[in-house]
Amino acid sequence: MALGPRLDLRTSQTLVISPQLQAAIKLLTLSNLELANELAAELDRNPLLELDDEAGDGNGEAPPEPAPPEADPDTAGMDTELAADEGAHRAEDFDADLVEERFHHDSIADSGAPAEPGEDFNFDQVAADDITLAEHLERQARGLPPGDQPLALHLISLIDEAGYLTEPVAEIAERLGLDEAEVERVLRQVQTFDPTGVGARNLAECIALQAIEADRYDPCMAALIGNLELVARGDLAQLRRLCQVDAEDLADMLRELRGYNPKPGHLYGGGRTVTVVPDVFVRRGPRGGWTVELNGATLPRLIVNRQYQARLSARSTRSGPAPKPERQFLDSCLSQAQWLMKALDQRATTIMKVAVALVEEQQAFFEKGVAHLKPLTLRQIADTIEMHESTVSRVTSNKYLACDRGVFELKYFFTNAIQSSDGGVDASAEAVRQRLKALIDAEEPLKPLSDDKLVELLKRDGYDLARRTVTKYREAMGIPSSFDRRRRALVRAA
């Protein structure tokens, strides 16, 4: 049989994600701040789209009543029959005794009741943007002689967020072609800036600068600061010999040493302070259940400005048939606006479904605390709301829930299961970590619990964990080993 090229026609079926579906998936993953930025850009691009500041003012077209989505946006696309106005969301009782959804107002803050009787809004409570450490130092550098300011600004640019100089003076002098003594002189001026200790090259120099500022840098304190590794080891006998002081004087010096700030740069922020705004509110209902509602302040109300659309259409028809590009542009803007409103409505509906399912599964957490947090997976919630697991993952990313116990990311409620030692109900990994932390907090400082002892105590509480698992949880929470905890307790006891 001869070999040669051949052209064949074949038909096949494949799943293709349309651009609109990709945009809908992107909207689902955005946080409320990212969503606001995305909508602001869309409002600039689309002249027919505007925010509905006052519903029913007659300037725009209010979207129809929403219908619940019938398909997962990851697999079936956007349901074009969904209504677009999120403000028309209403309660959907899945269990009247457990969770009650009510939308009589946008959020808990809109209920009209102040947090405390007689409490009024105070503008002083609004957090201002924190200046950075570099900005704070640059303002002080303006007071230096004009000839020293360029080098001082360069040194400030090499100071990290903790307040330490990140490059050796010799390298800076060689790179700039200056004398090393000149760089040292200007650096000493920078080290006099506020906060005290900034511009140091190591921890000992940082502590020494603060001791000099406090007029406590005598030979004994200098010997103590020069042997910080002995302080870390808790070798008090060796420190007494080196500093030539008795136990009482050494205790006073250690107490003063603990009052110094090892990272003075952290006193100043890194820029704008971003406050976490919850997407969902959960509170106890009047009938003993739980009320779940979306935060209306983060849900934009978009409308199509029909008056502006009619004015543009009338203007183009007065001069004859509208040109094809103009008609296509108006049709494209109208189609994009209507689709965006429907996508936002479906996003809000999906978030609500996931939040309601979470409250139903984690009812014990809201009633009794983190010790009763149940093991939960994305698959369980996905099966409950009949959506794809990836959809639940996107919804729970960068979304926050506010309740009486605080503000939590939705992903906080998904934890692994820890096998019970008595064959009972498995516990949540987060609950085990909290119990582990409680045991360490309650230990005697000079007799800390070893990891083996912690394993034994956790087994008594019904948690079957290996020693390496306890070590992993302890290190993840930033808790030092029993040896380090005892050493620090000895230094404090001195």
Summary of the structure (lengths in Angstrom):
residues: 494
radius of gyration: 31.7
end to end distance: 94.8
largest distance: 102.3
contacts: 1339
relative contact order: 0.12
helix: 51%
strand: 8%
